[in-house]
Amino acid sequence: MAPRFIEQMLSGNFVGTKREIGRTDNFVERVLLGGYPVAQTMNELPIRQRWLRGYAAMLAKRDLSDVARVNKANQFARLIKLAATASGQLLNFSKFGSQLNIDSKTSDRWLTLLENLFLIRRVPAWHQSSRKRLVKSEKIQFLDSGLLAAMLNIDTESIQANRHLLGELLECFVFSELLKATSLADKQLTLCHYRDMEKFEVDIVLERPFGEVVGIEVKSRATIWPKDFRGLKRLQEISGNRFVCGVVLHDGERIKQMYPGLFAMPIKMLWEL
């Protein structure tokens, strides 16, 4: 389970680890399934994705008027789709506003509604006051990989044809699992992202109240390259002794220490530890 994964990350128990985990056979299916209980009862992907899209449309028509007294349900439904296409990217209110013909304040308010409906999360940027070249913009993150796949019309066949489509779904899946786990771990963890002006970035940063930092990169492929640790090395450098460890989660079979404090790990460890 992810809570145990977090416990080991924070304790440094991965140090010196090098062992076989085995292939993640149901990896894509698990990501496409998502976490909605009703959707999980539907075995056929087309039926499940149709239900998920209908669920999003229902929220736009029902909860929008209930929560915000806004009568622009069609625009709000488009906002959900735009939020899906922007998942994992820096938040840009002006871009949302121009595409929906609304001002930045309105797009900000509507995105807050999406947060209140537990569809998205605004992920703050990790930063240090002494570093002036860090990007401080929030990142937008969808909270359910099954719904994200449905909104983007991504299914098993499209992933087989283009593996890159799995990337944002996988980051969404990992973020959601870690978010749920932090609420269970009782560690007062903050989930952030890292990016600087030199294009170094880390998908997810876990930070404890006293400053300990863990970095997590998410890759949908099995082969890991030295460049995959580029952002983690920078985070390790600037956070100094606050840095506990960094991990690249991937679709491989082995846990392996690649550099001091930096590891490659099968994504399966999220639910098999």
C-alpha positions as CSV (number, residue, x, y, z in Angstrom):
1,M,0.0,0.0,0.0
2,A,1.2,3.6,-0.7
3,P,1.3,4.5,3.0
4,R,4.0,2.0,3.6
5,F,5.8,3.2,0.5
6,I,5.8,6.7,2.0
7,E,7.1,5.4,5.3
8,Q,10.0,3.7,3.7
9,M,10.8,6.7,1.6
10,L,10.9,9.0,4.6
11,S,13.0,6.5,6.7
12,G,15.6,5.9,4.0
13,N,15.0,2.1,4.0
14,F,15.7,1.8,0.3
15,V,19.4,2.5,0.8
16,G,21.4,-0.4,-0.6
17,T,18.3,-2.1,-2.1
18,K,18.7,-4.1,-5.3
19,R,16.2,-6.8,-6.0
20,E,13.6,-8.1,-8.5
21,I,10.0,-7.1,-8.2
22,G,8.5,-8.7,-11.3
23,R,6.5,-7.2,-14.2
24,T,3.5,-5.0,-13.5
25,D,1.1,-7.0,-15.6
26,N,-2.1,-5.0,-14.8
27,F,-0.3,-1.7,-14.8
28,V,-2.2,0.0,-17.7
29,E,-5.5,-1.5,-16.6
30,R,-5.1,-0.2,-13.0
31,V,-4.4,3.3,-14.3
32,L,-7.4,3.3,-16.7
33,L,-9.7,1.9,-14.0
34,G,-9.3,4.9,-11.6
35,G,-10.8,5.1,-8.2
36,Y,-14.5,5.8,-8.5
37,P,-16.3,2.8,-6.9
38,V,-19.2,2.8,-9.4
39,A,-16.9,2.9,-12.3
40,Q,-14.8,0.0,-10.8
41,T,-17.9,-2.3,-11.0
42,M,-17.9,-1.9,-14.8
43,N,-15.7,-4.4,-16.5
44,E,-15.9,-3.1,-20.1
45,L,-13.8,0.0,-20.6
46,P,-16.0,1.8,-23.2
47,I,-19.0,1.5,-20.8
48,R,-16.9,2.7,-17.9
49,Q,-15.5,5.7,-19.8
50,R,-19.0,6.6,-21.0
51,W,-20.2,6.6,-17.4
52,L,-17.3,8.8,-16.3
53,R,-17.9,11.4,-19.0
54,G,-21.5,11.5,-18.0
55,Y,-20.5,11.9,-14.4
56,A,-18.4,14.9,-15.3
57,A,-21.3,16.4,-17.3
58,M,-23.7,15.8,-14.4
59,L,-21.3,17.7,-12.1
60,A,-21.2,20.7,-14.5
61,K,-25.0,20.9,-14.6
62,R,-25.9,20.1,-11.0
63,D,-23.1,21.0,-8.6
64,L,-22.1,24.2,-10.4
65,S,-25.5,25.8,-9.9
66,D,-25.7,24.4,-6.3
67,V,-22.3,25.6,-5.3
68,A,-21.6,28.7,-7.3
69,R,-25.0,29.9,-8.8
70,V,-23.4,30.0,-12.2
71,N,-25.7,29.4,-15.2
72,K,-22.9,28.7,-17.8
73,A,-22.9,24.9,-17.5
74,N,-21.6,24.4,-21.1
75,Q,-18.6,26.6,-20.4
76,F,-18.0,24.9,-17.1
77,A,-18.1,21.5,-18.9
78,R,-15.5,22.8,-21.3
79,L,-13.4,23.9,-18.4
80,I,-13.4,20.3,-17.1
81,K,-12.1,19.1,-20.5
82,L,-9.5,21.9,-20.6
83,A,-8.3,21.0,-17.1
84,A,-7.9,17.4,-18.3
85,T,-5.7,18.5,-21.2
86,A,-3.7,20.7,-18.9
87,S,-3.2,18.0,-16.2
88,G,0.4,17.9,-15.0
89,Q,1.2,21.4,-16.4
90,L,1.7,24.8,-14.9
91,L,-1.5,26.6,-14.1
92,N,-2.3,29.5,-16.5
93,F,-5.5,31.4,-15.7
94,S,-5.2,33.6,-18.7
95,K,-5.1,30.6,-21.1
96,F,-8.2,29.1,-19.5
97,G,-10.0,32.4,-19.6
98,S,-9.2,33.1,-23.3
99,Q,-10.3,29.7,-24.4
100,L,-13.6,30.0,-22.5
101,N,-14.1,33.7,-23.1
102,I,-14.1,34.5,-19.4
103,D,-11.7,36.6,-17.4
104,S,-8.8,35.3,-15.2
105,K,-10.7,35.8,-12.0
106,T,-13.6,33.8,-13.2
107,S,-11.4,30.9,-14.4
108,D,-9.7,31.0,-11.0
109,R,-13.0,30.8,-9.2
110,W,-14.2,28.0,-11.5
111,L,-11.0,26.0,-11.0
112,T,-11.6,26.4,-7.2
113,L,-15.0,24.7,-7.8
114,L,-13.3,21.8,-9.6
115,E,-11.1,21.5,-6.5
116,N,-14.2,21.5,-4.2
117,L,-15.7,18.8,-6.4
118,F,-12.5,16.7,-5.9
119,L,-11.8,16.7,-9.6
120,I,-8.5,18.5,-9.6
121,R,-5.8,19.7,-7.1
122,R,-3.6,22.8,-7.5
123,V,-0.1,21.6,-6.6
124,P,2.1,24.3,-5.1
125,A,5.6,24.9,-6.2
126,W,8.4,23.8,-3.8
127,H,10.7,26.7,-3.1
128,Q,13.3,28.1,-0.8
129,S,13.5,31.7,0.1
130,S,17.2,31.8,-0.7
131,R,16.7,30.6,-4.3
132,K,15.4,33.3,-6.6
133,R,15.4,31.3,-9.9
134,L,12.7,28.8,-8.9
135,V,9.4,28.8,-10.7
136,K,6.6,29.5,-8.2
137,S,3.6,28.8,-10.3
138,E,1.1,26.1,-9.2
139,K,0.6,23.0,-11.3
140,I,-2.8,21.6,-12.1
141,Q,-3.3,17.9,-11.4
142,F,-6.4,15.8,-12.1
143,L,-7.2,13.5,-9.2
144,D,-8.6,10.4,-10.9
145,S,-6.7,8.7,-13.7
146,G,-9.8,6.8,-15.0
147,L,-11.7,10.1,-15.4
148,L,-8.7,11.8,-17.0
149,A,-8.4,9.0,-19.5
150,A,-12.1,9.2,-20.3
151,M,-12.0,13.0,-20.8
152,L,-9.0,12.6,-23.1
153,N,-10.5,9.6,-24.9
154,I,-7.5,7.4,-24.1
155,D,-8.1,3.7,-24.0
156,T,-6.0,0.5,-24.1
157,E,-5.7,0.5,-27.9
158,S,-4.5,4.1,-28.1
159,I,-1.9,3.5,-25.4
160,Q,-0.6,0.5,-27.3
161,A,-0.3,2.6,-30.4
162,N,1.3,5.5,-28.6
163,R,2.9,4.8,-25.2
164,H,3.5,8.5,-24.6
165,L,-0.2,8.9,-23.9
166,L,0.3,7.0,-20.7
167,G,2.6,9.6,-19.2
168,E,0.1,12.2,-17.9
169,L,-2.3,9.4,-16.8
170,L,0.5,7.8,-14.8
171,E,1.5,11.0,-13.1
172,C,-2.1,11.6,-12.2
173,F,-2.4,8.0,-10.8
174,V,0.7,8.3,-8.7
175,F,-0.2,11.7,-7.4
176,S,-3.7,10.5,-6.4
177,E,-2.3,7.4,-4.6
178,L,0.3,9.5,-2.7
179,L,-2.4,12.1,-1.8
180,K,-4.6,9.4,-0.3
181,A,-1.6,7.8,1.4
182,T,-0.5,11.1,3.1
183,S,-3.9,11.4,4.7
184,L,-3.4,7.9,6.2
185,A,0.3,8.2,7.1
186,D,-0.3,11.0,9.7
187,K,3.0,12.7,8.7
188,Q,1.7,16.2,7.9
189,L,3.2,15.9,4.4
190,T,2.9,18.5,1.7
191,L,2.8,17.5,-2.0
192,C,4.5,20.0,-4.2
193,H,6.3,20.1,-7.5
194,Y,9.7,21.5,-8.4
195,R,10.7,23.6,-11.4
196,D,13.3,26.2,-12.0
197,M,14.3,28.7,-14.7
198,E,16.8,26.3,-16.1
199,K,14.1,23.7,-16.9
200,F,15.0,21.3,-14.1
201,E,11.9,19.8,-12.7
202,V,10.6,17.0,-10.5
203,D,7.0,15.7,-10.8
204,I,6.2,15.3,-7.1
205,V,8.0,16.6,-4.0
206,L,7.0,15.4,-0.5
207,E,8.0,17.7,2.2
208,R,7.6,17.3,6.0
209,P,6.9,20.2,8.4
210,F,10.6,20.2,9.6
211,G,11.8,20.4,6.0
212,E,12.8,16.8,5.0
213,V,12.4,16.4,1.3
214,V,11.7,13.4,-1.0
215,G,11.6,13.7,-4.8
216,I,9.6,11.5,-7.1
217,E,9.8,11.3,-10.9
218,V,7.2,9.2,-12.9
219,K,8.1,7.4,-16.1
220,S,5.8,5.2,-18.1
221,R,8.6,3.2,-19.7
222,A,10.7,0.4,-18.4
223,T,14.1,1.7,-19.4
224,I,15.6,4.4,-17.2
225,W,18.3,6.8,-18.5
226,P,20.7,9.0,-16.5
227,K,18.8,12.1,-17.8
228,D,15.8,10.9,-15.9
229,F,17.6,11.9,-12.7
230,R,18.4,15.4,-13.8
231,G,15.7,17.1,-11.8
232,L,16.2,15.0,-8.8
233,K,19.9,15.7,-8.7
234,R,19.2,19.5,-8.8
235,L,16.6,19.1,-6.0
236,Q,19.1,17.1,-4.0
237,E,21.8,19.8,-4.5
238,I,19.7,22.8,-3.4
239,S,17.9,21.1,-0.5
240,G,21.2,19.8,1.0
241,N,20.9,17.8,4.2
242,R,17.1,18.1,4.1
243,F,17.0,15.7,1.1
244,V,16.1,12.2,2.2
245,C,16.0,10.4,-1.2
246,G,14.8,10.7,-4.7
247,V,13.0,8.0,-6.8
248,V,12.2,7.4,-10.4
249,L,9.1,5.2,-10.6
250,H,9.0,3.2,-13.8
251,D,7.5,0.2,-15.5
252,G,10.5,-2.0,-14.9
253,E,11.3,-5.0,-12.6
254,R,14.2,-4.0,-10.5
255,I,14.9,-1.7,-7.5
256,K,18.3,-0.2,-8.1
257,Q,20.4,2.6,-6.5
258,M,21.6,4.7,-9.5
259,Y,23.4,7.5,-7.6
260,P,23.9,8.3,-3.9
261,G,20.4,8.8,-2.5
262,L,18.7,8.3,-5.9
263,F,16.9,5.1,-6.9
264,A,15.0,3.6,-9.8
265,M,12.0,1.6,-8.6
266,P,9.1,-0.3,-10.2
267,I,5.8,1.6,-9.9
268,K,4.4,-1.6,-8.6
269,M,6.0,-0.8,-5.2
270,L,3.2,1.8,-4.6
271,W,0.7,-1.0,-3.9
272,E,2.9,-4.1,-3.2
273,L,5.0,-2.9,-0.2
